[in-house]
Amino acid sequence: MDFSLSDDQKALVQAAADFAKAELADHAAEWDARSHFPLDVIRRAGETGFLGIYTPEEHGGLGLSRLDASLIFEQLAQSCVATTAYLTIHNMVTWMIASWGDDALREAWVPQMISGEVLGSYCLTEPGAGSDAAHLRTKAVREGDEYVISGSKMFISGAGSTEVLVVMARTGAPDSGAGGVSAIVVPADAAGIEYGKNEEKMGWKSQPTRLVSFDGVRVPVTNRLGAEGEGFKFAMKGLDGGRLNIASCSLGAAQHALTLSRNYMSERKQFGRELNQFQALQFKLADMATELTAARLMVRQAAWRLDQNDPEAPVHCAMAKRFATDVGFQVCNEALQLHGGYGYIREYPLERLVRDTRVHQILEGTNEIMRLIAARRLLADGVIESLQLT
């Protein structure tokens, strides 16, 4: 059992650190303050391969593992959580089209998505279907060689600024559940699409979040990913990786908060002593580091399981997402507390880290749903016993 990173993985981490330092770190606070979506920087990420991290090499991507992707996203998030979070979404959309689109669909979209010429959004959540995604109501009715899409999607990252949407729509009967959902690639400027206002959010301010409405939007049937009715399966496969991606963003944020706390405790004096000389604060720093290390191990193990196509990978992804996003927010919040009043003002990055990590406990499946996924699987015979062997 070897927990060390390979030389190639260390090189990936360094490449991500270099990109983050050059393109993200000095601008994150300004982007947050202005609610600015840095499209130019995101497109430049294509030059490093960071827009097709785990898209297969045969389709132009880097073909890296989910563990490699986690390392990259953790590093990038140390400089800008919100921008990195969008990069994870684009990577998921690119991978989905590359994995389940036909040759013509892949050729039409994937090369441009990897280069950054085209950016993508993932459309699953609806105003009335968040955690209960199997009962989504957006429908795609087949008319000849076309689907006619009607409905709406809510909280869509990047919407209004991206060029392609992967839309989960009901192609089966209204009561067909998960088996009646298909995944369809839709050009973002197709006739009949309208975008709502950019939502005023607590965090993630440097990426837009909008309602997307579909009113008789027509796309070719060939824009469907896989077979009709396979969309929900694809969505869940995408979310297994997406949960690790967002967990990795939480790890990066918490790592940054921990580093800032260590530095601040060495510099700040109270009652004639540096803060790092107070045992209570030493214990606090130790607890933050311990929780973060445990979360990182969970995320990396779950990523490894996903790479191995382990049948138990989904439950490990759910547990890792729940734990890492809870810990990420907790560490950032404790770091803010350690900074006192300085942590609460925008001149310091702590309040932004707290705001940006809070939503990670909600998206890609709420942490309550992660508990439900884990509990249902753990109730099966032998599963709890198997945990000690992994």
N, C-alpha and C positions, 0 to 999 in steps of 0.2 A: 504494500500500500504506500504510494508515493504522493505526497501532497504538494510537492514543489512544482513550480512552473517550468516548462521547457524553455530552451533558448528562444525558440520561435515565439512562444507566448510572451516572454519578456520583451521581445522586439515589438510585438503588437502593442503591449502596454506603453512602451516608450513612444511609438508612433502616435498613439492616441494622446499621450501627454503632450507631445510636441504640437499636435493640431490644436488641442485645447488651449495651450498657452498662447499660441499665435493668433487664434481666431475667436476664442470664447471668453477667456478669463477677464480681459480688460473691458469687455463690453456688456457682460451679463447684467450688471446693475442698471446701466442705461437702458438696455432693451426692456428690462422689467418696468422701469419707471415710465417709459414711453409706450408700453404695450406694443413693442416693435417686433415683428416677425422677420428675423434676419435671413431672408431668402437667398441673398448672395452668398452668405457663409454656408448655409445648408447645401446649396448647389456645389460649392467648392469642396464639400466633404466627399463628393463623388470622385474627385481627383485622387483621394487617398484610398478609395474603395469602400468607404464607410457608408455608402448608400446601397451596397449589395453584400453585406458582410457574410450572411449565410445562404445567399442565393447560390445555387450550384455553379461550379466553374464552367460547365458546358453551356450555360446560359449567360456567361459574362461576369458572374459574381466572383467573390473571393472563395466561396465554398468552404468557409470556416465552420467550426463546430459551435454549438450553442454555448459551450464553456468559453471558447475564445470570444464570442460576442459579449458574454457577461463581463469579461475582463475589460474589453474596449469600452462598453457603456459605463462601467463603474469609473473608469478613468476620466472619460469625457464629462460625466456628471459632477465631478469635483470642481469644474469650472463654470458650468451652466446646466442646471437640472432640467429646466423647461425645454431648452433647445435639444438637449440629448434625448429627452422623452419623445419629442417629435421624430427624431432620427430613428428611434426604436419602432415607431409606428410605420414610418416609410419603409423600413427594412422588412417588416412583416407583410406589408402590401406587395412589395416587390417579390418576396419569396412565394407568396400565395399565387400570384400570376405565373411565375416561373414554374411552380410545382404542378399546377393543375390546369393551366391554360393549354389550348392546342398550339401547334407550331406557329400558326399565323398570328394568334393573339400574343404569344410571347414575343415574336419578332416585332410586332407593332408597338409594344410598350416597354418590355424589360430593358433593352439596351439604353433607352432614353432615361429610364428610371435609375439605372446604375450610374449613368454619367451625371445625373442631376438636372438634365434638361426638363424632365417631367417629374413632378412630385405627387405622392399619393395620399389618400385618406381612406380610413377604414370605417364603414358605415354599418354598424350593428344595432346600437342602442336606439330606442324610440322613446317618444314622450310617455308612452304607456307600457313600455317593455324594457326594463333595465336588467335586473337580475333574472327575470323570467323571459330570457331571450328566445326560448323555444316557441313562445306564443306571440312573436312579432306579427304586425299587421300590414306592413308594407307589402304590396302584392305585385307580382309580375305575371300578367296574363299573356299567353302566347297567341299571336295572330299571324299565321303563316310562318315566315322565317324571322319574325321579330317578337320581342317581349315588349309589352307596354307596362311601364312601371308607374305605380301611384302610391303615395304614402309620404311619410316623413321620418327623418332620423335626427336624433338629438345629441348634443354634446360631441360634435364631430371635430376632432383636432385637425387644424390646417384648412378646414373647409372655407371656400371662397378664395383661397390662395394656391390651391393645388390643381393639378391638371387631370387627375384620374381618381375615380372612386371604386372601391370594391364594396358592392352593396349586397346585403343579405335580404332577400325578398321571398315572399311566400308564392311558390308556383303550384302548390297543392291546394287542397280544399281548406276552407277557413279553420277547420278543426283537425288539420293534419299534423299539428305539433312539429317536433323537430324534423320529422321525415318529410315534411312538405316545404322545406326551406332550400333555396338555391343561392349560389354566390354568382354575382353578375358584375362584370367590369363595365363601368359607365364613364364615358368622357365627362369631365366636370363641367364643360360648357354646353352640354347637350340641351336642345330645346325642351322646355318644360321644367328645368331645374331652377329653383330659387333658393337664395341663401338668406338666412335671418341675420340679425345683428350679431356683432362680435360680443359674446357674453362678458359681462364684468365679473371676473373671477377673483377669488381670494389669492390664488397663486397661479403659476403657469402663465403669467401675463405676456411672455414673449412668444406665445403662439396663439393664433385665433381659435376660438371654439364657437361653432355656429350650428343652428338648426338648418337641415337641408330638406327641402320639399321637392317631391317628384309629382308632376301633374301630367300624366300621359306621356312619359318619357319613353321614346322608342330606341331600342338597341337591337342589333342582330342576335339571334339565338346563339350564334357562334361566340358571343362574348361571355357565355356561361363558363364557369370553371367546373370541370368534371361533369358528371351526369346530373340530371335534374334530381333534386332531392338530397344531394350530397353537401349542400352548403353549410348546414349546421355542423356537420362533422368537420368540415374544413375550418369553420369559425372556431371550434373548440381546439383543434390542433394549433391554429394560429395563437389562441389565447394561452395555451400551455407555454409556448415560447415567450409570448407577450408578458406573462406574469413574471417570468424570470428576468426579462428585460427591465421591467419597471422596478422589480426588486433590486436589480443591479444599480439603477439610478438612485435608489434609496441608500444603498451601500456607499456610493460615491459621495452623496450629500453628507452622510454621517461621517465619513472619513475626513472630509474637509472641515466639518464642524469640530471633530476631535482634534485635528491639527491646530485649528485656530484657538481652541481652548487650552491646549498645552502651551502654546506660545504666549497667550494672554496671561496665564497663571505664572509664567516666568517673568513677565514684565511688570505686572500690576502689583502695587504694594498696598497693604492695609495694616494698620496697627504696627507699623515699623517692620513688617516682614513681607516677602513676596507671597502671593497667594499659594504658590506651590509648596510652601512650608506648612500649610494648615492640613492636618491629617484628614479632616472631614472632606476637604476638596480633593485630596489625593485619592480617597476612597471613591469619590464620585467619578473621577477620571478613570479609575481602574474598572469600575462597573460599566461605564460607557464603552471602554475598549473591549471588555469581556463580552458584552452583549453583541457588539458589532462583529467581533471575531466569530462568534457562534452563528450569527446570521450569514456571514460570508461563507462559512463552511456548508451551511444548509443549501444556499443558492448554488454553490459550485457542485455539490453532490447531485442536486436535482438536475442541473444542466448536463452533467455526465450521464445521468440516467436517460435523459431525453436523447442524447447523442447515441446511446446504446439501444434505442428503441425498446427500453424496458417497459413492460405492460403496466408497471406500477408508477411510471414516470408522472402521469397526471396528478396523482395524489401528492407526490413529493413536490411537484411544482406548486400546488396549492398551499401546502404547508410552508414551503420556503417563502412564497409570496406573502403569506399572512405574517410570518415571523419577521422577515426582513423589512417589510414596510412599517410594521409597528415599531420595530427597533430603530429604523432610520428616523422616523418622526421623533421618537423618544430621545435619541441622542442629540438631535438638532435642538430640541426643546430644552434639554438639560444644558447644552452649550450656551444657549441664550441666557439661561438663568445664571450660569457661571460668569457671564459678561455683565450681569447687572443691567443698569440703565443703558449702557453702551450697546448691549445686545438688542435693545428694543428700537434703536434708531436706524435709519436707512444707510447711514454712513458705514455701518458694519453689515456684513452679509448674513448675519444669523437670522434676522427676522425674515429675510427672503427664503433662506433654507427651510425654515419652519413652515412658511406658507406653501412653498413648492412641494414639500414632501407630504403634506397633509392629504392631498388628493390621491396619493398612491395607495392609501388604505381604502379607497372607494373604487377606482377604475380597474379595468381588466378583471372584474368580478370583485365585489366588496369583500372585505375580510370576514364578514359573517358568512358569505357564500363559500369562502375558502374553508371555513370550519365545517360547513355542511358537506362539502365534497370529501373532506378528510373523514368525517364521522361516518358517512355512509359506507365508505370503503373499509374503514376499520372494523365495522360490525360484521364483515364477512369472515368466515372461518379461516383461521391461520394467518391473517394479515398482520395483526398485532405481534404475533410470535415472530413473523418474518422480519420485523423492523430491527431486531437485535443482530441480524445476520447481514446487515447492509452497512 
